[in-house]
């Protein structure tokens, strides 16, 4: 399998399991595995350096897409103007795709959670 053009972070398995226990996926297709930095990075782009993040919010459009909002380096703002997030769950049978998370966050905003949750993120290309 060849590496993709996306750079970002994979969730450490222990933290992924912790988050799945805390935020039961609302929709049938659980994604819950990465945070994107750059979806057009290309195979030679350097990987990010950060290894810690905080889950700070959530969004659910009620129509098949759910995401957790993440702060990396103290900000939720990605360099491309979108928001760092983990697509948590979606409903593929309803035609939903993970790439829609950015649009849902931009359209609806997001709700803060009571206390940020620190997680380990692993620089990756996928």
MMTF fields as JSON, N, C-alpha, C and O atoms, coordinates in Angstrom:
{
  "mmtfVersion": "1.0.0",
  "mmtfProducer": "UNKNOWN",
  "numBonds": 503,
  "numAtoms": 504,
  "numGroups": 126,
  "numChains": 1,
  "numModels": 1,
  "chainsPerModel": [1],
  "groupsPerChain": [126],
  "chainIdList": ["A"],
  "bondAtomList": [4, 2, 8, 6, 12, 10, 16, 14, 20, 18, 24, 22, 28, 26, 32, 30, 36, 34, 40, 38, 44, 42, 48, 46, 52, 50, 56, 54, 60, 58, 64, 62, 68, 66, 72, 70, 76, 74, 80, 78, 84, 82, 88, 86, 92, 90, 96, 94, 100, 98, 104, 102, 108, 106, 112, 110, 116, 114, 120, 118, 124, 122, 128, 126, 132, 130, 136, 134, 140, 138, 144, 142, 148, 146, 152, 150, 156, 154, 160, 158, 164, 162, 168, 166, 172, 170, 176, 174, 180, 178, 184, 182, 188, 186, 192, 190, 196, 194, 200, 198, 204, 202, 208, 206, 212, 210, 216, 214, 220, 218, 224, 222, 228, 226, 232, 230, 236, 234, 240, 238, 244, 242, 248, 246, 252, 250, 256, 254, 260, 258, 264, 262, 268, 266, 272, 270, 276, 274, 280, 278, 284, 282, 288, 286, 292, 290, 296, 294, 300, 298, 304, 302, 308, 306, 312, 310, 316, 314, 320, 318, 324, 322, 328, 326, 332, 330, 336, 334, 340, 338, 344, 342, 348, 346, 352, 350, 356, 354, 360, 358, 364, 362, 368, 366, 372, 370, 376, 374, 380, 378, 384, 382, 388, 386, 392, 390, 396, 394, 400, 398, 404, 402, 408, 406, 412, 410, 416, 414, 420, 418, 424, 422, 428, 426, 432, 430, 436, 434, 440, 438, 444, 442, 448, 446, 452, 450, 456, 454, 460, 458, 464, 462, 468, 466, 472, 470, 476, 474, 480, 478, 484, 482, 488, 486, 492, 490, 496, 494, 500, 498],
  "bondOrderList": [1, 1, 1, 1, 1, 1, 1, 1, 1, 1, 1, 1, 1, 1, 1, 1, 1, 1, 1, 1, 1, 1, 1, 1, 1, 1, 1, 1, 1, 1, 1, 1, 1, 1, 1, 1, 1, 1, 1, 1, 1, 1, 1, 1, 1, 1, 1, 1, 1, 1, 1, 1, 1, 1, 1, 1, 1, 1, 1, 1, 1, 1, 1, 1, 1, 1, 1, 1, 1, 1, 1, 1, 1, 1, 1, 1, 1, 1, 1, 1, 1, 1, 1, 1, 1, 1, 1, 1, 1, 1, 1, 1, 1, 1, 1, 1, 1, 1, 1, 1, 1, 1, 1, 1, 1, 1, 1, 1, 1, 1, 1, 1, 1, 1, 1, 1, 1, 1, 1, 1, 1, 1, 1, 1, 1],
  "groupList": [{"groupName": "UNK", "atomNameList": ["N", "CA", "C", "O"], "elementList": ["N", "C", "C", "O"], "formalChargeList": [0, 0, 0, 0], "bondAtomList": [1, 0, 2, 1, 3, 2], "bondOrderList": [1, 1, 2], "singleLetterCode": "X", "chemCompType": "L-PEPTIDE LINKING"}],
  "groupTypeList": [0, 0, 0, 0, 0, 0, 0, 0, 0, 0, 0, 0, 0, 0, 0, 0, 0, 0, 0, 0, 0, 0, 0, 0, 0, 0, 0, 0, 0, 0, 0, 0, 0, 0, 0, 0, 0, 0, 0, 0, 0, 0, 0, 0, 0, 0, 0, 0, 0, 0, 0, 0, 0, 0, 0, 0, 0, 0, 0, 0, 0, 0, 0, 0, 0, 0, 0, 0, 0, 0, 0, 0, 0, 0, 0, 0, 0, 0, 0, 0, 0, 0, 0, 0, 0, 0, 0, 0, 0, 0, 0, 0, 0, 0, 0, 0, 0, 0, 0, 0, 0, 0, 0, 0, 0, 0, 0, 0, 0, 0, 0, 0, 0, 0, 0, 0, 0, 0, 0, 0, 0, 0, 0, 0, 0, 0],
  "groupIdList": [1, 2, 3, 4, 5, 6, 7, 8, 9, 10, 11, 12, 13, 14, 15, 16, 17, 18, 19, 20, 21, 22, 23, 24, 25, 26, 27, 28, 29, 30, 31, 32, 33, 34, 35, 36, 37, 38, 39, 40, 41, 42, 43, 44, 45, 46, 47, 48, 49, 50, 51, 52, 53, 54, 55, 56, 57, 58, 59, 60, 61, 62, 63, 64, 65, 66, 67, 68, 69, 70, 71, 72, 73, 74, 75, 76, 77, 78, 79, 80, 81, 82, 83, 84, 85, 86, 87, 88, 89, 90, 91, 92, 93, 94, 95, 96, 97, 98, 99, 100, 101, 102, 103, 104, 105, 106, 107, 108, 109, 110, 111, 112, 113, 114, 115, 116, 117, 118, 119, 120, 121, 122, 123, 124, 125, 126],
  "secStructList": [7, 7, 7, 7, 1, 7, 3, 3, 3, 3, 3, 7, 2, 2, 2, 2, 2, 2, 2, 2, 2, 2, 1, 7, 7, 1, 1, 1, 3, 3, 7, 7, 1, 3, 3, 3, 3, 3, 6, 6, 7, 7, 6, 6, 1, 7, 7, 7, 7, 7, 7, 3, 3, 3, 3, 3, 3, 3, 3, 3, 7, 1, 1, 1, 3, 3, 3, 3, 3, 3, 3, 5, 6, 6, 5, 7, 5, 7, 6, 6, 1, 1, 5, 7, 3, 3, 3, 3, 3, 3, 7, 4, 4, 4, 6, 7, 7, 4, 4, 4, 2, 2, 2, 2, 2, 2, 2, 2, 7, 7, 3, 3, 3, 3, 3, 3, 3, 3, 3, 3, 3, 3, 3, 3, 3, 7],
  "xCoordList": [0.839, 0.0, 0.885, 1.776, 0.657, 1.486, 0.979, -0.2, 1.893, 1.52, 0.694, 0.874, -0.212, -1.072, -0.449, 0.711, -1.23, -0.768, -1.158, -0.814, -1.862, -2.317, -1.274, -0.752, -0.966, -0.148, -1.033, -2.008, -0.669, -1.419, -0.962, 0.233, -1.92, -1.62, -2.612, -3.802, -2.12, -2.97, -3.156, -2.284, -4.281, -4.501, -3.777, -3.802, -3.13, -2.541, -3.684, -4.748, -3.473, -4.551, -5.187, -6.412, -4.38, -4.943, -5.862, -6.921, -5.453, -6.291, -7.528, -8.599, -7.399, -8.57, -9.596, -10.785, -9.141, -10.063, -10.702, -11.89, -9.914, -10.44, -11.524, -12.571, -11.281, -12.267, -13.516, -14.629, -13.339, -14.503, -15.388, -16.611, -14.784, -15.57, -16.308, -17.413, -15.714, -16.314, -17.351, -18.387, -17.092, -17.974, -18.449, -17.843, -19.515, -20.05, -20.447, -21.199, -19.957, -20.29, -21.803, -22.501, -22.291, -23.727, -24.186, -25.355, -23.288, -23.662, -22.951, -21.945, -23.449, -22.961, -21.516, -20.899, -20.957, -19.597, -18.625, -18.541, -17.895, -16.939, -15.637, -15.085, -15.148, -13.862, -12.841, -12.051, -12.854, -12.173, -10.71, -10.273, -9.921, -8.552, -7.473, -6.29, -7.833, -6.77, -7.23, -8.422, -6.236, -6.434, -5.629, -4.449, -6.266, -5.581, -4.906, -5.487, -3.675, -2.991, -3.124, -3.54, -2.766, -2.771, -3.229, -2.551, -4.369, -4.911, -4.279, -4.55, -3.442, -2.783, -1.262, -0.583, -0.731, 0.685, 1.635, 2.687, 1.3, 2.214, 3.187, 3.386, 3.792, 4.62, 5.935, 6.534, 6.401, 7.671, 7.516, 8.513, 6.295, 6.07, 6.545, 6.354, 7.152, 7.589, 6.396, 5.333, 6.591, 5.545, 5.529, 6.555, 4.374, 4.311, 5.116, 5.406, 5.467, 6.282, 5.468, 5.914, 4.297, 3.502, 3.117, 2.865, 3.077, 2.693, 1.618, 1.214, 1.161, 0.1, -0.986, -0.715, -2.219, -3.361, -4.394, -4.27, -5.405, -6.523, -7.827, -8.05, -8.686, -10.047, -10.78, -10.84, -11.343, -11.953, -13.427, -14.106, -13.932, -15.321, -15.861, -15.171, -17.128, -17.787, -18.841, -19.31, -19.204, -20.263, -20.971, -20.348, -22.281, -23.112, -24.177, -24.938, -24.237, -25.22, -26.603, -27.523, -26.765, -28.063, -28.483, -29.591, -27.599, -27.938, -26.87, -26.748, -26.088, -25.144, -23.675, -22.846, -23.317, -21.897, -21.624, -22.328, -20.588, -20.175, -18.66, -17.944, -18.161, -16.719, -16.37, -17.19, -15.131, -14.569, -13.587, -12.797, -13.63, -12.733, -11.497, -11.593, -10.338, -9.058, -8.224, -8.202, -7.544, -6.571, -5.175, -4.855, -4.352, -2.965, -2.101, -2.33, -1.11, -0.272, -1.082, -0.745, -2.151, -2.962, -4.021, -4.693, -4.192, -5.186, -5.998, -5.505, -7.239, -8.075, -8.014, -8.583, -7.324, -7.268, -6.172, -4.99, -6.576, -5.611, -5.02, -5.671, -3.807, -3.194, -4.036, -3.924, -4.869, -5.692, -6.984, -7.799, -7.177, -8.366, -9.499, -10.492, -9.372, -10.399, -10.061, -9.211, -10.704, -10.578, -10.001, -10.437, -9.021, -8.516, -9.659, -10.382, -9.816, -10.899, -10.589, -9.701, -11.352, -11.364, -12.77, -13.734, -12.904, -14.22, -14.526, -13.846, -15.551, -15.813, -16.673, -16.304, -17.808, -18.659, -19.486, -19.695, -19.953, -20.795, -21.679, -21.535, -22.58, -23.502, -23.243, -23.787, -22.409, -22.067, -23.286, -23.39, -24.214, -25.423, -26.269, -27.036, -26.127, -26.839, -26.005, -26.379, -24.864, -24.019, -23.022, -22.408, -22.85, -21.937, -20.493, -20.206, -19.572, -18.144, -17.387, -17.825, -16.248, -15.45, -15.034, -14.94, -14.787, -14.347, -15.389, -15.056, -16.614, -17.667, -17.53, -18.203, -16.68, -16.541, -16.189, -16.745, -15.271, -14.886, -16.088, -16.248, -16.924, -18.095, -19.09, -19.664, -19.295, -20.237, -19.758, -20.555, -18.485, -17.943, -18.083, -18.474, -17.77, -17.878, -19.333, -19.597, -20.254, -21.671, -22.325, -23.082, -22.037, -22.732, -21.919, -22.478, -20.603, -19.764, -19.618, -19.917, -19.157, -18.977, -19.211, -19.096, -19.544, -19.804, -18.558, -17.962, -18.173, -17.049, -17.465, -18.626, -16.501, -16.757, -16.313, -15.54, -16.798, -16.557, -15.076, -14.649, -14.304, -12.868, -12.117, -12.482, -11.085, -10.292, -9.713, -9.401, -9.577, -9.039, -7.722, -7.696, -6.63, -5.303, -5.176, -5.556, -4.634, -4.411, -3.033, -2.463, -2.514, -1.27, -1.635, -2.531, -0.929, -1.115, 0.225, 1.276, 0.175, 1.385, 1.524, 0.689, 2.575, 2.76, 2.724, 3.343, 1.978, 1.784, 1.455, 1.075, 1.613, 1.188, 0.207, 0.474, -0.923, -1.927, -2.724, -3.611],
  "yCoordList": [-1.177, 0.0, 1.242, 1.364, 2.141, 3.341, 4.405, 4.442, 5.26, 6.344, 7.365, 7.556, 8.02, 9.01, 10.387, 10.573, 11.337, 12.714, 13.554, 14.735, 12.979, 13.704, 13.607, 12.526, 14.746, 14.71, 15.105, 15.842, 14.602, 14.889, 13.976, 13.737, 13.467, 12.65, 11.511, 11.678, 10.362, 9.252, 9.357, 9.863, 8.883, 8.854, 7.665, 6.57, 7.876, 6.755, 5.82, 6.282, 4.518, 3.563, 3.692, 3.647, 3.85, 3.948, 5.164, 5.087, 6.287, 7.484, 7.333, 7.816, 6.672, 6.403, 5.597, 5.914, 4.558, 3.731, 4.533, 4.377, 5.391, 6.25, 7.17, 7.338, 7.76, 8.668, 7.92, 8.425, 6.721, 5.941, 5.589, 5.543, 5.34, 5.053, 6.302, 6.204, 7.448, 8.717, 9.255, 9.768, 9.148, 9.684, 8.53, 8.245, 7.878, 6.778, 7.321, 8.292, 6.714, 7.198, 7.207, 6.248, 8.299, 8.46, 7.767, 7.399, 7.583, 7.056, 5.733, 5.445, 4.914, 3.541, 3.368, 2.356, 4.319, 4.154, 4.969, 6.19, 4.268, 4.915, 5.148, 4.224, 6.394, 6.728, 6.851, 5.934, 7.968, 8.118, 7.708, 7.052, 8.085, 7.594, 8.611, 8.305, 9.821, 10.747, 12.201, 12.503, 13.087, 14.531, 14.935, 14.606, 15.645, 16.086, 17.435, 18.335, 17.562, 18.85, 19.43, 20.576, 18.628, 19.105, 17.97, 16.949, 18.145, 17.087, 17.062, 16.153, 18.047, 18.111, 18.156, 18.718, 17.582, 17.736, 17.066, 17.624, 15.926, 15.212, 14.349, 14.557, 13.384, 12.391, 12.906, 12.234, 14.075, 14.596, 15.664, 16.153, 16.022, 17.046, 16.533, 15.36, 17.392, 16.949, 16.651, 17.257, 15.716, 15.41, 16.481, 17.103, 16.698, 17.684, 17.202, 16.013, 18.139, 17.8, 17.556, 16.821, 18.151, 18.042, 16.591, 15.809, 16.248, 14.902, 14.913, 13.859, 16.095, 16.225, 17.132, 18.064, 16.847, 17.656, 17.592, 16.805, 18.426, 18.413, 18.362, 19.165, 17.422, 17.429, 18.508, 18.464, 19.486, 20.645, 20.839, 21.644, 20.111, 20.321, 19.217, 18.253, 19.389, 18.399, 19.072, 20.169, 18.393, 18.848, 17.612, 16.582, 17.738, 16.684, 17.392, 18.197, 17.1, 17.809, 17.173, 17.681, 16.053, 15.404, 14.702, 14.172, 14.698, 14.123, 13.161, 12.918, 12.607, 11.581, 11.904, 11.169, 12.992, 13.294, 13.872, 14.764, 13.34, 13.752, 13.912, 13.086, 14.973, 15.201, 15.745, 16.375, 15.484, 16.075, 17.154, 16.942, 18.3, 19.403, 19.29, 18.99, 19.536, 19.318, 20.597, 21.301, 20.887, 21.981, 21.372, 20.459, 21.892, 21.448, 22.697, 23.667, 22.673, 23.85, 25.043, 26.192, 24.764, 25.829, 26.429, 27.381, 25.898, 26.459, 25.358, 24.251, 25.672, 24.768, 25.108, 24.395, 26.197, 26.683, 25.988, 26.087, 25.286, 24.692, 25.786, 26.808, 25.599, 26.613, 26.958, 28.066, 26.038, 26.308, 27.058, 27.296, 27.436, 28.181, 27.324, 27.855, 26.016, 25.139, 24.823, 25.486, 23.838, 23.525, 22.128, 21.181, 21.994, 20.671, 19.86, 20.341, 18.634, 17.799, 16.326, 15.972, 15.499, 14.062, 13.744, 13.922, 13.278, 12.819, 11.586, 10.565, 11.693, 10.656, 9.528, 8.357, 9.882, 8.868, 9.516, 10.729, 8.646, 9.143, 8.005, 6.855, 8.347, 7.371, 7.29, 8.074, 6.338, 6.186, 5.787, 6.161, 5.024, 4.617, 5.826, 5.768, 6.915, 8.163, 9.05, 10.188, 8.518, 9.257, 10.194, 11.017, 10.083, 10.982, 10.532, 9.338, 11.519, 11.26, 12.086, 13.168, 11.562, 12.227, 13.64, 14.52, 13.864, 15.175, 16.267, 17.452, 15.89, 16.862, 17.502, 18.492, 16.96, 17.503, 18.988, 19.756, 19.398, 20.808, 21.703, 22.749, 21.303, 22.091, 22.149, 23.203, 21.027, 20.982, 21.912, 22.666, 21.865, 22.747, 24.206, 25.042, 24.522, 25.907, 26.392, 27.547, 25.521, 25.904, 25.987, 26.919, 25.013, 24.92, 25.424, 25.683, 25.563, 25.833, 24.552, 23.464, 24.683, 23.509, 23.882, 25.045, 22.863, 23.034, 22.65, 21.599, 23.501, 23.166, 22.042, 21.947, 21.186, 20.196, 20.796, 21.753, 20.238, 20.817, 20.97, 22.024, 19.938, 19.943, 19.384, 18.317, 20.062, 19.503, 18.142, 17.894, 17.276, 15.936, 15.836, 15.904, 15.673, 15.556, 14.197, 13.167, 14.216, 12.977, 12.997, 14.058, 11.802, 11.66, 11.523, 10.759, 12.276, 12.175, 11.816, 12.288, 10.983, 10.456, 10.998, 10.698, 11.803, 12.331, 11.204, 10.155, 11.449, 10.388, 10.954, 12.115, 10.11, 10.376, 9.264, 8.092, 9.628, 8.608, 8.976, 8.226],
  "zCoordList": [0.0, 0.0, 0.0, 0.841, -0.908, -0.98, -0.012, 0.339, 0.405, 1.297, 0.539, -0.664, 1.25, 0.642, 0.614, 0.981, 0.177, 0.079, 1.283, 1.343, 2.236, 3.42, 4.519, 4.791, 5.159, 6.367, 7.546, 7.401, 8.688, 9.905, 11.01, 11.185, 11.753, 12.912, 13.03, 12.761, 13.432, 13.835, 15.348, 16.053, 15.833, 17.275, 17.871, 17.308, 19.011, 19.736, 20.132, 20.545, 20.009, 20.228, 21.611, 21.729, 22.654, 24.007, 24.13, 24.753, 23.534, 23.598, 22.727, 23.092, 21.587, 20.744, 21.519, 21.497, 22.204, 22.994, 24.122, 24.401, 24.769, 25.841, 25.293, 25.919, 24.139, 23.544, 23.075, 23.216, 22.518, 22.102, 23.291, 23.159, 24.451, 25.649, 26.13, 26.664, 25.947, 26.41, 25.424, 25.846, 24.128, 23.09, 22.208, 21.175, 22.608, 21.81, 20.434, 20.354, 19.354, 18.019, 17.784, 18.115, 17.211, 16.968, 15.699, 15.586, 14.746, 13.445, 13.183, 13.831, 12.246, 12.119, 11.677, 12.008, 10.943, 10.449, 11.296, 11.169, 12.161, 13.059, 12.3, 11.702, 12.328, 11.705, 12.842, 13.064, 13.555, 14.841, 14.856, 15.801, 13.812, 13.83, 13.473, 13.623, 13.002, 12.613, 12.651, 12.706, 12.619, 12.472, 11.24, 11.129, 10.321, 9.105, 9.338, 9.945, 8.85, 8.792, 7.39, 7.222, 6.375, 4.991, 4.082, 3.97, 3.439, 2.584, 1.197, 0.412, 0.886, -0.419, -0.285, -1.145, 0.763, 1.087, 0.102, -0.207, -0.378, -1.255, -0.478, 0.719, -1.147, -0.474, 0.101, 0.941, -0.325, 0.177, 1.263, 1.792, 1.593, 2.613, 3.976, 4.297, 4.764, 6.09, 6.985, 6.853, 7.887, 8.859, 9.94, 10.214, 10.553, 11.641, 12.849, 12.986, 13.711, 14.877, 16.145, 17.027, 16.251, 17.475, 17.76, 16.843, 19.051, 19.465, 20.55, 21.04, 20.919, 21.931, 21.384, 20.625, 21.779, 21.38, 22.494, 23.432, 22.377, 23.315, 22.544, 21.638, 22.901, 22.378, 23.158, 24.387, 22.433, 23.094, 22.751, 23.389, 21.751, 21.37, 20.495, 20.162, 20.131, 19.293, 18.433, 18.737, 17.357, 16.47, 15.917, 15.658, 15.744, 15.175, 14.358, 14.894, 13.072, 12.243, 12.263, 11.623, 12.999, 13.09, 11.808, 11.718, 10.818, 9.527, 9.035, 7.835, 9.977, 9.574, 9.688, 9.151, 10.377, 10.527, 11.916, 12.39, 12.544, 13.885, 13.906, 13.34, 14.558, 14.652, 16.028, 16.696, 16.434, 17.649, 17.218, 16.298, 17.87, 17.552, 18.439, 19.629, 17.839, 18.497, 18.452, 17.442, 19.55, 19.589, 19.542, 20.303, 18.636, 18.497, 18.584, 17.862, 19.468, 19.655, 20.146, 19.861, 20.886, 21.481, 20.569, 20.965, 19.349, 18.446, 17.773, 17.557, 17.449, 16.667, 15.181, 14.355, 14.839, 13.456, 12.657, 12.987, 11.605, 10.689, 9.808, 9.588, 9.299, 8.429, 7.197, 6.673, 6.729, 5.544, 5.862, 4.971, 7.146, 7.536, 8.064, 8.561, 7.968, 8.52, 9.979, 10.573, 10.545, 11.969, 12.158, 11.503, 13.05, 13.4, 13.999, 14.871, 13.527, 14.036, 13.775, 12.999, 14.451, 14.206, 13.713, 14.456, 12.477, 12.044, 12.879, 12.775, 13.703, 14.691, 14.132, 14.215, 13.57, 12.957, 11.858, 11.828, 10.945, 9.858, 9.364, 9.781, 8.48, 7.912, 6.409, 5.632, 6.012, 4.589, 3.76, 2.592, 4.362, 3.634, 3.243, 2.282, 3.986, 3.673, 2.747, 2.467, 2.269, 1.341, 1.997, 1.317, 3.304, 4.003, 3.847, 3.77, 3.802, 3.67, 4.703, 5.094, 5.136, 6.165, 5.763, 6.618, 4.491, 4.017, 4.314, 4.292, 4.585, 4.889, 6.269, 6.556, 7.114, 8.475, 8.474, 9.259, 7.6, 7.545, 7.256, 7.885, 6.319, 5.957, 7.11, 7.383, 7.786, 8.91, 10.03, 10.588, 10.356, 11.404, 10.99, 11.804, 9.736, 9.261, 9.3, 9.634, 8.963, 8.89, 10.261, 10.534, 11.131, 12.415, 13.606, 14.672, 13.432, 14.595, 15.397, 14.905, 16.636, 17.476, 18.931, 19.319, 19.734, 21.166, 21.953, 21.715, 22.883, 23.77, 24.705, 25.102, 25.055, 26.093, 27.427, 27.452, 28.524, 29.85, 30.181, 30.654, 29.938, 30.222, 29.022, 28.527, 28.537, 27.434, 27.818, 28.982, 26.834, 27.044, 26.288, 25.059, 27.028, 26.416, 25.734, 26.291, 24.513, 23.774, 23.118, 22.865, 22.85, 22.089, 20.621, 20.26, 19.775, 18.332, 17.702, 18.137, 16.683, 16.074, 14.659, 13.806, 14.383, 13.035, 12.001, 12.18, 10.905, 9.921, 8.54, 8.391, 7.563, 6.189, 5.836, 6.099, 5.242, 4.922, 3.698, 3.291]
}
